[in-house]
Amino acid sequence: MFSDLAQGVSPIKVYEYLAVGLQVVAMRWRELDIETLPITMAEGEAEFAAGLQRALRATASDKAALRRHAQKCTWDQRLRKLLQMVGVSLDTG
């Protein structure tokens, strides 16, 4: 579905949408599969349409939960995750 180039692109916009409490519905994409984000990923048009319907029913509480999740998605956390993958820690003591 996506070109090889698009497959390796970071979905930074998704974090911005979550930060303002927007529900995200996207076609399945490798970079989104890697992350643990509270989004709906679809395999085809029918799943995408169903995801949109669910997104339209989102409550204020659902939107607040998305904002809280986005607050944990900082560059600092991303760096720590990458360093952990290669066995390095920024924590001292």
Buried (B, 14 or more C-beta within 10 A) or exposed (E): EEEEEEEEEEBEEBBEBBBEBBBBBBBBBEBBEEBEBEBBBBEEEEBBEEBEEEBEEBEEEBBEBBEEBBEEBEEEEEEBEEEEEEEEEEEEE
